[in-house]
Each structure stands twice: as structure tokens, then as C-alpha cells.
Amino acid sequence: MEIIRGKMSLEMDAGTLSTSISGCRHVLIDLGTGDGRFVRRQAEQHPAAFVIGVDACRENLRVVSRAKLPNALFVIANAQSLPAELYGLATQVTINFPWGSLLEGLLQAEHGLMAGLSAVSRPGTLLEVRLNAGALAEAGTSLEKGTALVRDNLLSHGFGLRAPAMLDINNLRNYPTTWSRRLAVGRDPRSVALSGARLALNNTSV
Ligand SMILES: C[S@@+](CC[C@H](N)C(=O)[O-])C[C@H]1O[C@@H](n2cnc3c(N)ncnc32)[C@H](O)[C@@H]1O
């Protein structure tokens, strides 16, 4: 799979990744990571964890990926076609304020995205998805309808999720992603969090 370090794009195979991760009981994969601020913060705050940010766009990751954090990695990939090297690794997956094809994939239960989410997870893997009204409006739906659709799609693909929780300005301000901070001071901060976990096969409750 392709990883980025500053200006350099490199290939990393499953063996090298496995060596980097060895000993880490918690592996967080952040899909649509943007500028990588969230990954850097999580890696700094949880040195015993390994944090992997994935984004289709490499430009925004050049600055943060220069930092030499031993427990953080930035992968350039489309979330609809996640690299096999990530399969089965995540103890937690986050998708914070998706837009574009990542959001469309959640709204339409796009096969590649749903299959990838399942593939990187295992039973018990925590899932957190944060959605905002502006991105959903651009995708042609409302916060309420879009959230319900995304939740239903994830439920039918093996994730148990609690009822959506509204995020207020304080929640947004204190959540360490760039987009969260922007929403907190923007015109339409309405946002929700969906959280739950990957279920064991044949179990449909949280
Ligand atoms: C609104 S930004 C949020 C960034 C970050 N999660 C945050 O909270 O600051 C949405 C991100 O999703 C990424 N994205 C959109 N579609 C994607 C896809 N199919 N695969 C990977 N990343 C995608 C974009 O490149 C962008 O960085």
C-alpha cells in the first residue's frame, strides 16, 4: 500500500506494517483523515496505540506526515478500495465529517466501502462516525434523514450502533479534528455522532 512521509510516497508491505504495529493492542484507523491532525493528536496522547490515517488526497497530508511519530502512519487510499494490508487490524475505526465519495458511500451503502469497513474490522471493533448537516445538504439530504440512512446501512452491514447523539458547539470545539473546529465556528454547526461496534456474525444488537 502507498504511504506518505512529507514529500515522499513509499510502498509498505504487510510484513513491515505488522512489525511497526507489533505490541500495540489498540489500532485506530481514521478514514478520510484530511490533514491528519486527529491522527497526530491520538498518536501523541496514546503512545501505546498505533494510529493510521487514510485519505484519498495526499496534498493535505504532506505537513503532518513529516513529523516522526513512531506510532502513526498515513496511507493514501480510496476508502472504497482499502488496501488489504489493513485487513483485520483495527480495534477502532473513525470517520469524521466525511464528504464527497466517502459520504456518498455511507449514504448509498456502496459495496467497496462497506466491504472495506468489514474487512479492516473484527468482532468488537469500535466504530465512530460523525456527520454534519452541511455535507449532507450538499449530498442532497438532511441531517436527520442522512444520519438515519447511514445508520441503517451500517446496521445492515454488521455494525451495532446506538441512537445518534447530537454534538453541540462545545463537543465540536473540543474534538481534535480540523473540520470539527471549523464547524464549531461556522454558520451551520449541526452535527451528530454515531457510535457502536462491529458485531459477531449473526448478532444484530449492540
Ligand atoms: C471534510 S474533510 C474531513 C477531514 C477530517 N476527518 C476532519 O475531521 O478534519 C473530508 C475528507 O474525506 C476525504 N475523502 C472523501 N472521499 C474519500 C474517499 N473515497 N476515500 C478517502 N478519503 C476520502 C477527503 O479527501 C477529505 O480529506
The ligand as a Gaussian input file, in Angstrom:
#p B3LYP/6-31G(d) Opt

LIG

0 1
 C      -14.476000      17.339000       5.447000
 S      -12.967000      16.514000       5.310000
 C      -12.783000      15.880000       6.986000
 C      -11.344000      15.653000       7.314000
 C      -11.076000      15.188000       8.754000
 N      -11.708000      13.902000       9.032000
 C      -11.513000      16.231000       9.737000
 O      -12.459000      15.970000      10.506000
 O      -10.880000      17.297000       9.774000
 C      -13.399000      15.011000       4.414000
 C      -12.176000      14.190000       3.968000
 O      -12.640000      12.982000       3.346000
 C      -11.733000      12.651000       2.314000
 N      -12.393000      11.720000       1.397000
 C      -13.506000      11.938000       0.667000
 N      -13.811000      10.849000      -0.053000
 C      -12.851000       9.916000       0.235000
 C      -12.637000       8.586000      -0.166000
 N      -13.441000       7.975000      -1.030000
 N      -11.572000       7.920000       0.344000
 C      -10.728000       8.510000       1.221000
 N      -10.899000       9.785000       1.651000
 C      -11.945000      10.480000       1.163000
 C      -11.388000      13.990000       1.689000
 O      -10.183000      13.940000       0.933000
 C      -11.282000      14.882000       2.931000
 O       -9.962000      14.910000       3.423000

